[in-house]
Amino acid sequence: MYTLHGINPSPYSVKMRALMRYRRLPFVWEGVGQPRDVAVAAGLPPVIPVLRFPDGRLMNDSTPLAYALEREHPGVRSVIPDDPALAFVSDLLEDFGDEWVTKMMFHYRWYYQADRDFAQAWVVTSRDPVMEEGARRAMMQAFNDRQVGRMALVGCTEQNRPVIEESYRFVLGTLDRHLRTLPFLLGTRPSLGDFGLYGQLQILSVDPTPAAEMRERATDVFCWLMRLDDASGVEGAWIDPAAPLPVGVVELLRHAAATYLPFLAANLAALQDGRETFEVALLGRPFAQGPFRYQGKCFDALRKKFAALPDGARRKLAPVLEETGCLAYL
């Protein structure tokens, strides 16, 4: 039996919970308390969720966790497509979800007052459902102040708001159209890319402002999130690897090349130059923030994965990656 330590308001926690449900892995969901304390006590970075393996090992960080479970349970309802080219597309879209769509999640949660008020209550009651009213209010305010104080650090500023909100609307519209023709990104079964998008969008489907926009613009996305929350009953197949990628996937790749990948390139250049901030043009507007080392590692990992593809897979992917604008960054 596994134990997954996380909380419902955490996109990476619900991402891993949905992934494990789909894979039919036996686990207990420890969804209250302070899961970060579990990580710190184990000498891990203070990142959630934390997964306790049946042998007692503890790991965190959702992408390495997903791949660790692939090694533990090879071939058992895998979320990695068999075809290496499709597997790379899945990895790229998962990273886009984890590291770019998360900006949408953080922006909407802490920019608008209604979302701040809701998030404070959701997070605090996830840690302790019943507490004295004064302590509850103090904890809610402290958490609000901490998160709002981090907004500029993660690029959720007034200057960047138009880019983030336009990108959210694009993802909603594109994914909504795709889901009317195919139940998941790369077939009739979910990939790691699906779960990367799911984690962030599931939170956006609950927080008041983005949830209202999702229901208005993308009801199929909302329904997809509910299906993917527990897809343990899904049986399906990957798309034909010899066929062209679905139009919706191509459009998501094109959007990644217009937003996330140039952001990663500018972030890496700032890290290499030792700069405290950087600015890059995204969707025709300036986007600025401080560089993040973790996202530098993400960019390096993506490029190494692409370089490690078999020659045939790289040749097959190169035309669509070039046409969408992704290839120049990879």
MARPA-414189 format. One record per atom (N, C-alpha, C): residue in one letter; x, y, z. Coordinates in steps of 0.02 Angstrom, whole numbers, plus 50000, padded with zeros to 5 digits. Example, Ala and Ser with C-alpha at 12.3 -4.5 7.8 and 13.67 -1.06 7.14 Angstrom:
% residues 2
A506604971650390
A506154977550390
A506604983550390
S506424988850354
S506844994750357
S506455000250394
***
This chain:
% residues 330
M500424994050000
M500005000050000
M500445006250000
Y500285010949955
Y500615017449955
Y500225022250000
T500555027550022
T500215033050056
T500405039550021
L499905043349999
L500015049649965
L499835055250012
H500335059250032
H500235064950077
H500165071250035
G499575074350038
G499465080450000
G498845083950026
I498625089149990
I498005092550008
I497615094049944
N496955094549950
N496535095649892
N496675102149854
P496875107649887
P497005113849850
P497685113849814
S498065108449817
S498725108049786
S498665104649718
P498835108249663
P498755105249596
P499175098949586
Y499775098849615
Y500205093049605
Y499965087149647
S499635088549703
S499355083149744
S498785079649707
V498315083649679
V497745080549645
V497965077349579
K498495080049549
K498785076949489
K499005069849504
M499395068949558
M499645062349574
M499085057749598
R498605060449634
R498045056349656
R497655053549597
A497525057849547
A497165055549487
A497565050549448
L498225051649443
L498655047049407
L498655040149439
M498705040049506
M498715033649541
M498045030049537
R497505033949538
R496845030849530
R496795027649461
Y497005031349409
Y496975028449342
Y497375022049337
R497965021949368
R498405016149364
R498195010449410
R497675011649450
R497405006549496
R497935004249546
L498335008949570
L498845007449621
L498535008349690
P498595003549734
P498285004049800
P498625009349843
F498235014349865
F498535019649906
F498025022549954
V498295025450007
V497895029250055
V498025036650043
W497505040550039
W497565047850029
W497565051250097
E498145053850117
E498195057750179
E498105065050160
G497475067350161
G497315073850134
G497195079350184
V497415078350245
V497375083650296
V498055084250330
G498135089650368
G498755090550405
G499255094750366
Q499895093650379
Q500435097550349
Q500895092850310
P500725091350247
P501135086550210
P501855088950199
R501955095550198
R502645098050191
R503085095650249
D502775095150308
D503165092950366
D503425085850356
V503035081750320
V503245074850304
V503875075150261
A503875079550211
A504445080250167
A505065082650205
V504975087850245
V505545090750282
V505835085650331
A505395081950365
A505635076950413
A506035071450379
A505905070250315
A506265065150277
A506885067950243
G507025074350253
G507605077450222
G507495079150149
L506855079550128
L506685081250059
L506535088750054
P506555091549993
P506325098449985
P505605099150008
P505395105050032
P504715105950057
P504205106550001
V504125101149964
V503705100949905
V503195095349914
I502565096749895
I502045091649900
I501765090149831
P501495084049822
P501375078849872
P502005074949888
V501955071149942
V502485066449961
V502185059449957
L502535054949924
L502285048049917
L502715043349958
R502385039650002
R502725034250039
R502615027750003
F503155024549982
F503125018249946
F502985012549995
P502755006849971
P502625001250017
P503224999150058
D503845000350032
D504434998450070
D504665003950118
G504285009450123
G504455014750170
G504815020650140
R505065020150078
R505395025750046
R504915031650039
L505195037650042
L504805043750031
L505095047549972
M504665049849927
M504875053949870
M504365059549861
N504595065149831
N504115070349810
N504325073049742
D503945077949717
D504015080949651
D503655076449600
S503105079049573
S502625074649538
S502915071249476
T503335074649437
T503585071449375
T504055065649391
P504575066649434
P504975060749453
P504555055249485
L504035057149523
L503605052049553
L503255047949500
A502995051349449
A502635047749395
A503095042749362
Y503715044749349
Y504185040249316
Y504425034749364
A504465036249428
A504645030949477
A504105025549478
L503475027649474
L502935022749473
L502935018649408
E503165021649353
E503235017849291
E503755012249300
R504295013849336
R504815008749348
R504565003349397
E504175005449446
E503925000649495
E503394995949465
H503004998549418
H502444994649390
H502474995049314
P502984992349283
P503054992949210
P502484989549173
G502224993249124
G501714990349081
G501024989849110
V500924992249172
V500274991849204
V499924998549196
R499494999049146
R499115005149133
R499575011349133
S500105010749094
S500605016049091
S500295022549065
V500565028149089
V500365034749063
V500875037349013
I501375033248996
I501875035148946
I501735031448881
P501585034948827
P501445031448764
P502025026948743
D501855021348711
D502365016548689
D502825019648636
D502545023748592
D502935026848539
D503355032548568
P504015032548557
P504445037648589
P504275044848566
A504045045648504
A503865052348482
A503255054848520
L502745050648528
L502155052648566
L502335053648639
A502795049548665
A503005050348735
A503325057148746
F503715059448697
F504025066048704
F503495071648703
V503005070948658
V502465075948657
V502105076148724
S501975070248752
S501665069848818
S502095073348871
D502745072148870
D503195075348918
D503195082848911
L503205085248848
L503215092448836
L502565095748862
L501995092548849
L501365095348872
L501295094848948
E501565089548978
E501565089249051
E501965094949080
D502555096249052
D502975101649078
D502635108349068
F502305109349010
F501925115448997
F501395116349051
G501045111049069
G500545111449122
G500845113049189
D501365109249208
D501675109949274
D501975116849284
E502295119649232
E502705125649242
E502435131949209
W501955131349163
W501655137349133
W500935138249154
V500525133049148
V499825133549169
V499785134949244
T500305132949281
T500305134449353
T500315141949366
K500575145949319
K500555153249328
K499835155649325
M499425152449283
M498715154249280
M498385152549347
M498535146549373
M498245144449436
M498425149349492
F499065151149497
F499285155549551
F499005162649541
H498995165049479
H498735171749466
H498005172349487
Y497585167849462
Y496875168449477
Y496735167449551
R497105163049583
R496985161649654
R497115167749698
W497635171749681
W497845176949727
W497765184049699
Y497505184849638
Y497415191549611
Y496735194449629
Y496205190749619
Y495525193149631
Y495315191649703
Q494965196549734
Q494795196049805
Q494365189949820
A493875188449777
A493435182749791
A493835176249792
D494345175849749
D494755169749747
D495215169349807
R495485175149828
R495895175249889
R495495172849949
D494885175549956
D494475173650014
D494325166150014
F494165163449955
F494005156349951
F494625152149964
A495195154049933
A495795149949940
A496035149650012
Q495985155250047
Q496195155150118
Q495815149850157
A495155149750148
A494735144950185
A494885137850162
W494955136850096
W495065130150069
W495725127250095
V496255131250093
V496915128750115
V496915127450189
V496665132150229
V496695131450301
V496265125650326
T495665124850298
T495245119250320
T495505112550294
S495905112650241
S496215106450219
S496745104050268
R497045108750302
R497555106950352
R497255105150419
D496725108650438
D496385107250501
D495655109350494
P495205104550483
P494505106350469
P494155110050526
V494365108750587
V494035111850645
V494575115150689
M494515121850696
M494965125350740
M494605131450769
E494895134050822
E494605139950855
E494575145750805
E494035149750807
E493915154750756
E494485159850750
G494745162050806
G495295166950804
G495915164050772
A496075157850789
A496665154550759
A496555153450684
R495935151650666
R495785150650595
R495885157050555
R495615162550581
R495685168950545
R496415171050540
A496785170050594
A497495171950593
A497885167850543
M497735161350540
M498085157050492
M497895158750421
M497255160250409
M497035162150342
M497385168550319
Q497425173450364
Q497745179750344
Q498495178750332
A498815174750374
A499535173550366
A499675170050300
F499255165150283
F499365161650220
F499235166250160
N498705170250164
N498565175050111
N499165179750101
D499425182550156
D499975187350150
D500595184050120
R500715177850140
R501305174350114
R501245173250039
Q500665170850016
Q500575169349946
Q500545175649903
V500185180649926
V500155186849888
V500855189949883
G501245189149936
G501935191749935
G502385188149886
R502185182149865
R502585178249817
R502375179349744
M501855183149733
M501585183749665
M502105186349616
A502465191649634
A502965194349588
A503525189349576
L503685185449628
L504225180549622
L504085175449568
V503445173449560
V503275168349511
V502985171449447
G503035177949440
G502835181249378
G502105183049374
C501745182849429
C501025184549429
C500945191849450
T501095196349404
T501075203549417
T500545206849374
E500415213149389
E499935216949348
E500175217449276
Q500835218449267
Q501105218849199
Q500985212349160
N501055206749194
N501005200249160
N500295197649155
R499825200849190
R499135198349192
R498835197349124
P498885202049076
P498575200849010
P498835194548975
V499485193248981
V499765187248949
V499485180948982
I499475180949048
I499255174949085
I498515173649071
E498105178749071
E497385177749062
E497225175948989
E497585178948941
E497485177048871
E497695169748860
S498235167748892
S498465160948885
S497965156048915
Y497665157748971
Y497145153449002
Y496565152548954
R496335158048924
R495765157548877
R495945153248816
F496575153848793
F496785149848736
F496785142348753
V497065140648811
V497085133648831
V496385130848839
L495935134748870
L495245132448878
L494925131048810
G494965135948765
G494635135148700
G494925129548659
T495585128948658
T495905123748618
T495765116848645
L495825116048710
L495695109448741
L494965107648735
D494515112548741
D493805111148736
D493625108348667
R493895111448615
R493765108948547
R494065101948537
H494665100948563
H494995094448555
H494585088848587
L494315090248647
L493975085048685
L493305083048655
R493065086748607
R492455084748571
R492595079448518
T493235078348504
T493425073448453
T493825067548481
L494125068548539
L494555063348569
L494525064248644
P494425058848683
P494315059748755
P494935061948794
F495535060648767
F496145062848800
F496615065748747
L497185068048768
L497635071548722
L497875067048665
L498075060948682
L498415056648634
L498065049948624
G497415049848634
G497055043748623
G496445043148667
T496235036948676
T495655035548718
T495875033348788
R496505034648804
R496775033548872
R497195039648890
P497255041348953
P497615047448972
P498375046348974
S498735051548955
S499465051548957
S499695055949015
L500345055949027
L500625060349078
L500485067649061
G500455069248996
G500275075948976
G499585077948999
D499105073248995
D498435074649021
D498455076349095
F498835072449133
F498845073549205
F499205080049223
G499705082049183
G500035088449195
G499565094249187
L499145094149135
L498645099349126
L498085098749178
Y497895092549193
Y497355091349241
Y497495094749308
G498095093849335
G498235096249402
G498085103649410
Q498325107749363
Q498215114949367
Q497495116849352
L497215113749299
L496535115549278
L496015113149328
Q496165107849365
Q495685105749416
Q495605111149470
I496155114249490
I496125119649539
I495765125649508
L495915127249446
L495595132749412
L494845131549403
S494625125249404
S493915123649397
S493545124449463
V493905125749517
V493595126449583
V493635133649608
D494205136949600
D494265143949622
D493765148249584
P493415152849617
P492815155949589
P492885159249521
T493375163749512
T493415167549449
T493595163149390
P494135159249392
P494285154949334
P493775149449324
A493455147249378
A492935142049371
A492345144649331
A492145150849345
A491585153849308
A491765154449234
E492385156449221
E492595157149151
E492625150349117
M492845145249152
M492865138549123
M492175136049107
R491695137049151
R491015134649139
R490705138349080
E490875144649072
E490595148549017
E490915146848951
R491575145948951
R491955145148888
R492085137848869
A492115133348918
A492395126748904
A492065121348947
T491425120048935
T491085115048976
T491375108148965
D491635106748905
D491935100148893
D492565099148934
V492945104548945
V493535104048988
V493325102549059
F492815105949083
F492575104749151
F492355097449159
C491985094849110
C491765087849114
C492355083049109
W492855084649068
W493465080549063
W493825080149130
L493855085749166
L494185085749231
L493825081049279
M493175081149278
M492805076549323
M492925069349303
R492955067949239
R493095060949217
R493795058849237
L494275063349230
L494975061549241
L495135061049315
D494725064149358
D494845063749430
D494885056449453
D494465052249425
D494515045049439
D494375041349374
A494895039949337
A494845036449273
A495035029149280
S494925026349340
S495125019349351
S494725014549307
G494145016749282
G493755012349240
G493895013249166
V494355017849148
V494485019149077
V494925013649047
E494705011148991
E495115006648951
E495185009948883
G495785010448856
G495855013948793
G496515012348759
A496655016148706
A497255015048666
A497545021748646
W498185021648627
W498515027548602
W498315028648529
I498375034748505
I498265036048434
I498795032448393
D498655031548329
D499135028448283
D499755032948278
P500335030548299
P500925034848297
P501135036948226
A500885033448176
A501045035248107
A500595040748080
A500045042048115
A499565047148093
A499795054048117
P499555059348085
P499715066148109
P499445067148180
L499775071548217
L499525073248284
L498845076548279
P498415075548328
P497775078948328
P497855086548325
V497385089848292
V497435097148282
V497495100848349
G497115098648399
G497145102048464
G497825101448496
V498155095748489
V498825094848517
V499315099348480
V499245099748414
V499685104148375
V499595111348397
E498975113448409
E498855120348431
E499135121648501
L499105116748544
L499415117548610
L500175118048605
L500475114148560
L501195114748548
L501365121648521
R500945124148475
R501065130848447
R501035136148503
H500555135248548
H500495140048603
H501085139548651
A501315133448663
A501915132648705
A502505136248674
A502555136048607
A503115139348573
A503035146948574
A502425149348587
A502305156648590
A502345159248661
T502345154748710
T502335157048780
T502885153448822
Y502765147148836
Y503185143648884
Y503905142848861
L504025140648799
L504705139348778
L505125145748773
P504875151348745
P505275157448748
P505385159948819
F504895158748862
F504995160348933
F505565156248962
L505585149748948
L506125145448972
L506805147848946
A506835149648882
A507465151848852
A507715158248885
A507245162948896
A507445169248929
A507645168149001
N507295163549035
N507465161849104
N508165158949108
L508325154449062
L508995151349061
L509535156549048
A509415161049000
A509915166248985
A510035170649046
A509505172149083
A509575176349143
A509975172649197
L509845166149204
L510225162149252
L510965162049234
Q511105161049171
Q511805160749148
Q512165167349156
D511795172849147
D512095179549153
D512105182149224
G511785178649269
G511755180849338
G511305186749350
R510805187749306
R510345193449313
R509795191849364
E509555197049397
E509025196249447
E508335196149415
T508265199149356
T507625199249321
T507745198349246
F507225196649211
F507265196349138
F506595198349109
E506585200349046
E505975202049012
E505975198748943
V505395196248923
V505335192848859
V504645194648829
A504605195348764
A503975196848731
A503585190448721
L502975190148749
L502535184348742
L501855186848720
L501585183948668
L500925185848641
L500895193248627
G501455196048605
G501485203048586
G501525207948643
R501655205348704
R501685209648763
R502315208048804
P502565212848842
P503155211448884
P502955207348945
F503365202248960
F503265197949018
F503915197949057
A503885199749121
A504505200349161
A504435196849228
Q504975193949251
Q505015191149318
Q505735189449334
G505865186949394
G506525184649411
G506635177549387
P507255175549374
P507385168749350
P507305163549404
F507105157449383
F507015151749428
F507495146249408
R507875143749455
R508345138249440
R507975131849422
Y507415130549455
Y507055124349440
Y506815124249368
Q506575129949343
Q506345130149274
Q506925129849225
G507525131949247
G508115130649207
G508245123249200
K508135119549254
K508215112249252
K507685109049207
C507085111749208
C506555109149165
C506745109849091
F507005115749073
F507205116949004
F507755112248983
D508245111349027
D508795106749013
D508535099649004
A508065097549046
A507795090749042
A507425089748977
L507025094648956
L506655094048893
L507135093248834
R507645097348832
R508115097048776
R508505090548776
K508685088048834
K509035081648838
K508575075948816
K507945076148835
K507475070948814
K507405070948738
F507365076948708
F507305077248636
F507935074548602
A508515076448628
A509145074148599
A509225066648606
A508925063648658
A508995056448671
A508495052248631
L508035055448595
L507555051548556
L507915047448502
P507655041648486
P507925038048427
P507885042348365
D508335041248319
D508355045448258
D507685045648223
G507365039948218
G506725039748183
G506195043948216
A506185043848282
A505685047848318
A505825055348310
R506465057248312
R506625064348302
R506455066648232
R506595062348182
R506425064248113
R505665064848104
K505295060448138
K504565060648132
K504275066948165
L504565068948221
L504305074648258
L504545081348229
A505125081348198
A505435087748177
A504965092148136
P504605089448086
P504175093948046
P503645097548087
V503295093948130
V502765097148169
V503055101848222
L503625100048250
L503945104448299
L504205110748266
E504455110048204
E504685115948168
E504095120348149
E503565117248125
E502975121048102
E502645124848160
T502655121848219
T502345125148277
T502815130148311
G503455129948294
G503935134548325
G504305131648384
C504175125348400
C504495122248459
C505225120248445
L505365118248383
L506005115148369
L506595119748383
A506525126148369
A507075130848380
A507295131048452
Y506845129648499
Y507015129748570
Y507285123048595
L507165117648557
L507345111048580
L508015108648552
***
